[in-house]
Amino acid sequence: MVEALSEKAIVDIWVSGFVPLGIKSKHEIYDYVNHPDFLENLTNYDAVIYNIGNNPYYHSHIYDVFLKYNGYVILHDLVLYYLITGYFLEMLNSPKLLVEEANYNGDTNDAKLMESILGGELPPLQFKSPDRLPLNKRVIEHAKGILVHSEYAKNEIVKVFSRANCWVIPQIGPSDNEELLASEATHLRGKYGIRDNDLIISSFGFVAESKRIQQVLHALSQIDTKNIKYLLVGEGDYVDKLIKKYKLESVVIQTGYTSIEEFDNLIKLSDIVVNLRYPYMGETSASMIRALLFGKPTIVTDIGWFSELPDDAIIKICYKDEEAEILKLKQHLKLLIENGGIRKTYSLKATQYAKDYLNRSEITNSILNGILQTEDIDVDSLFKLNYCDNVSQKLIEIGLVNTDQLQIKRVAINLFDIL
């Protein structure tokens, strides 16, 4: 997103104690955690955009800054229970304030629920039903604008705060959607013990119960898997015993953590992707975006953002009846496994959808236009100011100083004529 936005705006990057990879040198990078004195400079920007999701280890510092310096939020998860709980317990070390925050988000019943969680056997960050306490009200009420990736999320936000300035943008995926090199495919097959004639079914991201991996394993146990491999690409070991239960030791391959490059290449290597989700926290799926861009036939849960994807490009199954869910999984997997023509049809439709709706330029236009309208910024004046700023920077780079009045006057006259 940074590179796409920087084609139309000057973008600085603010980070919490790390150096971002793959960022071009033209961007200024500010580490606000190790240099908190930098933060007062946030008031100098036309707009500040915060990426906020439901992970306290990645987003607590971002949330803390957001509370002090208002801005626009790209909200990646509708339910923020884990973020807010981690923020109050681990960053502020205040269970009392967390209970008060639960009350602010709902009522005394929510406060009582939080108290019971805090006094329970499981650590609060392992609470199994975070959707019961979304804890998103403060972000929604205080953001200048909220950017979400689905109409579902927008509708839920308006329920929390009817005057929320919220608009929908598709999620930007990787710019590299080139086909996988044959040499890399051979390397990956060798690395994970996949034969040339094996068909590859894959699920991506943290291996959690909400990804419905148990249901996938159950369905696979009822299918002929002689030439099938099921890749679980990501960390998480809750399925270890289930793999044995369903006698799929020779079928399932657990990769553990991978680099983002290998992650993308394994999506490209896959023949079928399974991306189920329940309970659902209002999120989109970065791996799903990648599967669309790479043209992969995909089976998803018919819920939230996933429901908004086109029926002819994605296979959707209901989650409300587990027995029916497993039966549908079995039927659709069997159909895709046995019919290459159907896989090809879904692949073409997914690729076309990605081309039409995941256009990086259109997405950045939507972001910037929403901000410009909110701030009531005149686009023509903004262009002129940025143009002058760029010229000034170039003059400084060639050594021009304030005492060079004649040269500065000549440049000013030329700028006046141009603008």
C-alpha positions in Angstrom: 0.0 0.0 0.0 2.8 2.4 0.8 4.3 2.2 -2.7 0.8 2.6 -4.3 0.0 5.7 -2.1 3.4 7.3 -2.8 2.6 7.5 -6.5 0.0 10.2 -5.6 1.2 11.6 -2.2 4.3 12.1 -0.1 4.3 9.2 2.4 6.4 9.0 5.5 6.4 5.7 7.5 6.1 5.5 11.3 7.2 2.2 12.9 7.3 0.7 16.4 10.9 -0.3 16.9 11.6 -2.2 13.7 12.9 -1.5 10.2 10.3 -2.4 7.5 11.5 -4.7 4.8 11.1 -3.9 1.1 10.5 -0.2 1.6 12.2 2.1 -1.0 14.7 4.7 0.3 12.6 7.6 -0.9 10.4 7.3 2.3 11.3 8.9 5.6 11.0 6.3 8.4 10.4 7.4 12.0 10.7 5.0 15.0 8.3 6.5 17.4 8.8 3.9 20.1 12.5 4.5 20.5 12.1 8.2 19.8 8.8 9.3 21.3 9.8 12.9 20.9 9.1 12.4 17.2 5.4 12.1 17.8 4.6 15.8 18.1 5.5 16.1 14.4 2.4 14.1 13.5 0.4 17.3 13.7 2.3 18.6 10.7 0.7 16.1 8.3 -2.3 16.6 6.1 -3.5 13.2 7.2 -2.3 10.3 9.4 -3.4 6.8 8.6 -3.3 4.0 11.2 -3.4 0.3 10.4 -5.2 -1.3 13.3 -5.9 -5.0 13.7 -6.7 -7.4 16.6 -3.1 -8.3 17.6 -1.9 -6.6 20.8 1.8 -7.5 20.0 1.7 -5.7 16.6 -0.9 -2.9 17.2 -0.8 -1.8 20.9 1.7 1.0 20.2 -0.2 2.1 17.1 -3.4 2.2 19.2 -1.7 4.2 21.9 -0.6 6.8 19.4 -4.0 6.9 17.8 -5.6 7.9 21.1 -3.3 10.9 21.3 -3.1 12.0 17.7 -6.4 11.4 15.9 -6.4 10.2 12.3 -7.8 7.7 9.8 -8.0 4.1 10.6 -7.7 1.2 8.2 -9.6 -1.3 10.4 -8.5 -4.8 9.5 -10.6 -6.6 12.2 -14.0 -5.6 13.5 -13.5 -7.4 16.8 -10.7 -5.8 18.8 -11.0 -7.8 22.0 -7.4 -9.1 21.9 -5.9 -5.8 21.0 -7.7 -3.8 23.7 -7.2 -6.5 26.4 -3.5 -6.8 25.6 -3.2 -3.0 25.6 -4.7 -2.5 29.0 -3.1 -5.6 30.7 0.3 -5.7 29.2 1.1 -2.1 28.1 -0.8 -0.2 30.8 -0.9 -3.0 33.4 -4.3 -2.0 34.5 -7.1 -4.6 34.8 -9.3 -1.9 36.5 -9.1 0.3 33.4 -9.9 -2.7 31.2 -13.1 -3.3 33.1 -14.0 0.4 32.7 -13.3 0.1 29.0 -15.7 -2.9 28.7 -18.3 -0.8 30.4 -17.7 2.1 28.0 -18.1 -0.2 25.0 -21.3 -1.7 26.3 -22.9 -1.7 29.8 -22.5 -3.1 33.2 -23.1 -6.6 31.9 -20.0 -6.3 29.6 -18.0 -5.0 32.6 -19.1 -8.1 34.6 -18.2 -10.4 31.8 -14.7 -8.8 31.7 -14.4 -9.2 35.4 -15.2 -12.9 35.1 -12.7 -13.3 32.3 -10.0 -11.7 34.4 -10.9 -14.0 37.3 -11.1 -17.1 35.1 -8.8 -20.1 34.7 -7.6 -19.1 31.2 -5.4 -16.1 30.6 -7.6 -13.2 29.2 -5.8 -13.3 25.9 -6.9 -16.9 25.5 -10.6 -16.1 25.9 -12.5 -18.3 23.4 -15.4 -16.0 22.5 -13.9 -12.6 21.8 -16.9 -11.7 19.6 -18.9 -11.3 22.8 -16.7 -8.2 23.6 -15.7 -6.5 20.4 -14.3 -3.5 22.3 -14.1 -1.4 19.1 -16.3 1.6 20.2 -13.4 4.0 21.1 -11.7 3.5 17.7 -14.9 3.9 15.8 -16.1 7.0 17.7 -12.7 8.8 17.6 -11.4 8.1 14.1 -11.6 10.9 11.6 -12.5 8.2 9.1 -12.6 4.4 9.1 -11.6 2.4 6.0 -12.9 -1.2 6.0 -12.8 -3.9 3.4 -16.4 -5.1 3.3 -20.0 -3.8 3.4 -20.5 -6.2 6.3 -17.9 -4.3 8.4 -19.2 -0.9 7.4 -22.8 -1.9 8.5 -21.5 -3.2 11.8 -19.6 0.1 12.4 -22.6 2.2 11.7 -24.5 0.2 14.3 -21.9 1.2 16.9 -21.8 4.9 15.8 -24.3 6.1 13.3 -22.3 9.2 12.4 -19.1 7.3 11.7 -17.3 8.5 8.6 -16.7 5.0 7.1 -16.1 3.8 3.5 -15.2 0.5 1.9 -11.9 -0.1 0.1 -10.7 -3.5 -1.3 -7.6 -4.9 0.4 -4.4 -4.4 -1.5 -2.5 -7.6 -2.3 1.0 -8.2 -3.5 2.1 -6.5 -6.7 3.9 -9.6 -7.9 1.4 -12.1 -9.4 3.8 -13.7 -11.8 3.5 -17.4 -12.3 5.7 -19.7 -10.2 9.0 -20.6 -11.9 9.3 -24.3 -12.7 12.6 -24.4 -10.8 11.0 -22.9 -7.7 8.0 -25.4 -8.0 10.5 -28.3 -8.1 12.4 -26.9 -5.1 9.2 -26.6 -3.0 7.9 -30.0 -4.0 11.3 -31.5 -3.0 11.5 -29.5 0.2 8.1 -30.8 1.4 8.1 -34.2 -0.1 5.4 -33.6 -2.7 5.4 -35.8 -5.7 4.9 -34.5 -9.2 1.5 -36.2 -9.6 0.2 -35.1 -6.2 -2.6 -32.6 -6.2 -2.1 -29.9 -3.5 -4.9 -28.6 -1.3 -3.8 -25.8 1.1 -4.9 -23.6 4.0 -2.8 -20.5 4.9 -2.2 -18.4 8.0 -2.1 -19.2 11.7 -3.5 -22.8 12.3 -6.4 -21.9 14.6 -9.7 -23.5 15.4 -11.5 -20.6 13.7 -10.0 -21.8 10.4 -12.1 -24.9 10.6 -9.1 -27.2 10.0 -10.7 -30.0 11.9 -13.7 -30.0 9.6 -11.4 -30.0 6.6 -9.5 -33.0 8.0 -12.8 -34.8 8.7 -13.9 -34.3 5.1 -10.5 -35.4 3.7 -10.7 -38.6 5.7 -13.8 -39.5 3.7 -12.1 -39.0 0.3 -9.5 -41.0 -1.6 -6.3 -39.1 -0.8 -3.9 -41.4 -2.5 -2.4 -38.6 -4.6 -3.4 -35.7 -2.4 -1.3 -33.5 -0.1 -2.9 -31.0 2.3 -0.6 -28.2 3.2 -1.1 -26.2 6.4 1.1 -23.2 5.8 1.6 -21.3 9.1 2.3 -21.8 12.8 0.0 -23.6 15.2 -0.1 -27.2 16.5 -3.7 -27.7 17.7 -4.3 -30.2 14.8 -1.5 -32.5 15.7 -3.7 -35.0 17.5 -6.5 -34.6 14.9 -4.2 -35.6 12.0 -3.6 -38.9 13.8 -7.3 -39.2 14.7 -8.2 -39.0 11.0 -5.2 -41.1 9.9 -3.9 -38.4 7.6 -0.2 -38.5 8.6 0.8 -39.2 5.0 -1.5 -36.5 3.6 -1.0 -33.5 5.8 2.2 -31.4 5.6 2.7 -28.7 8.3 5.2 -26.1 7.1 5.3 -24.0 10.2 6.5 -20.4 9.8 7.6 -19.4 6.3 8.9 -16.2 4.7 6.4 -14.1 2.9 8.1 -15.1 -0.4 7.7 -18.8 0.3 4.1 -18.2 1.6 3.2 -16.6 -1.8 5.0 -19.3 -3.7 3.1 -22.0 -1.9 -0.2 -20.4 -2.8 0.9 -20.4 -6.4 1.9 -24.0 -6.1 -1.5 -25.0 -4.7 -4.2 -26.5 -6.9 -7.0 -25.8 -4.4 -7.2 -23.4 -1.4 -9.5 -23.8 1.6 -10.1 -20.6 3.6 -12.8 -21.2 6.2 -13.6 -18.9 9.0 -15.9 -19.3 12.1 -16.2 -17.8 14.7 -15.8 -14.7 12.5 -14.3 -11.4 13.8 -15.3 -9.2 10.8 -11.9 -9.5 9.2 -10.8 -9.9 5.6 -8.1 -12.4 4.6 -4.8 -11.4 3.1 -4.2 -15.0 2.0 -7.6 -15.0 0.3 -6.7 -11.8 -1.6 -3.5 -13.6 -2.7 -5.4 -16.7 -3.8 -7.7 -14.5 -5.9 -4.8 -12.6 -7.5 -3.0 -15.9 -8.2 -6.2 -17.4 -9.7 -6.7 -20.3 -7.2 -10.0 -22.2 -6.9 -11.0 -21.5 -3.3 -13.6 -22.8 -0.8 -14.7 -20.3 1.9 -17.2 -19.9 4.6 -20.3 -18.0 3.6 -20.0 -15.2 6.1 -19.2 -11.5 6.3 -16.6 -10.3 3.7 -16.3 -13.8 2.2 -20.1 -13.7 1.3 -19.5 -10.6 -0.7 -17.1 -12.3 -3.1 -18.7 -13.4 -6.4 -20.4 -16.8 -6.4 -19.0 -17.7 -9.8 -15.4 -17.2 -8.6 -15.5 -18.7 -5.1 -17.2 -21.8 -3.6 -19.1 -20.9 -0.4 -20.3 -23.2 2.2 -22.6 -22.6 5.3 -21.1 -22.9 8.8 -24.3 -23.2 10.9 -24.6 -27.0 10.8 -21.3 -28.7 11.3 -22.5 -32.0 9.8 -23.8 -30.3 6.7 -20.6 -28.2 6.5 -18.4 -31.3 6.5 -20.7 -33.0 3.9 -20.5 -29.9 1.6 -16.7 -29.7 2.1 -16.4 -33.3 1.0 -18.6 -32.8 -2.0 -16.8 -29.7 -3.2 -13.3 -31.0 -2.6 -14.2 -34.2 -4.4 -15.6 -32.2 -7.4 -12.5 -30.0 -7.6 -10.1 -32.9 -7.2 -11.6 -35.0 -9.9 -12.4 -32.2 -12.4 -9.5 -30.1 -13.8 -12.0 -28.2 -16.0 -14.0 -27.0 -13.1 -10.8 -25.9 -11.3 -9.8 -24.0 -14.5 -13.2 -22.2 -14.6 -12.9 -21.0 -11.0 -9.3 -20.0 -11.6 -10.3 -17.8 -14.6 -13.2 -16.2 -12.7 -11.0 -15.5 -9.7 -8.3 -13.9 -11.8 -10.8 -11.7 -13.6 -12.4 -10.6 -10.3 -8.9 -9.6 -9.0 -8.2 -7.7 -12.2 -11.5 -5.8 -12.0 -11.8 -5.1 -8.3 -8.3 -5.3 -6.7 -6.8 -2.6 -8.8 -4.1 -0.9 -6.7 -4.6 2.5 -8.4 -8.3 2.5 -7.9 -7.9 1.5 -4.2 -5.4 4.3 -3.5 -7.7 6.8 -5.3 -10.5 5.7 -3.0 -8.3 6.2 0.1 -7.1 9.7 -0.9 -10.5 10.9 -2.2 -12.1 10.0 1.1 -9.4 11.8 3.1 -9.5 14.9 0.8 -13.3 15.2 1.1 -13.1 14.8 4.9 -10.4 17.4 5.3 -12.1 19.6 2.7 -8.7 20.0 1.0 -8.6 21.6 -2.4 -6.9 19.1 -4.6 -5.5 21.8 -7.0 -4.0 23.8 -4.1 -2.6 20.6 -2.6 -0.9 19.7 -5.9 0.7 23.2 -6.1 2.0 23.1 -2.5 3.5 19.7 -3.0 5.1 20.8 -6.3 6.6 23.8 -4.6 7.9 21.6 -1.7 9.6 19.3 -4.2 11.2 22.2 -6.0 12.4 23.6 -2.7 13.9 20.2 -1.7 15.8 20.1 -5.0 17.2 23.6 -4.5 18.4 22.6 -1.1 20.0 19.5 -2.5 22.0 21.6 -5.1 23.3 23.9 -2.3 21.0 27.0 -2.7 20.6 29.0 0.5 18.5 31.9 1.7 21.1 34.5 0.7 20.9 33.4 -3.0 18.0 35.8 -3.5 18.5 36.4 -7.3 18.4 32.7 -8.1 15.4 32.2 -5.8 13.5 35.0 -7.4 14.1 33.5 -10.9 12.8 30.1 -9.7 9.8 31.8 -8.1 8.9 33.6 -11.4 9.2 30.3 -13.3 7.0 28.6 -10.7 4.4 31.3 -11.0 4.3 30.9 -14.8 3.9 27.1 -14.5 1.3 27.0 -11.8 
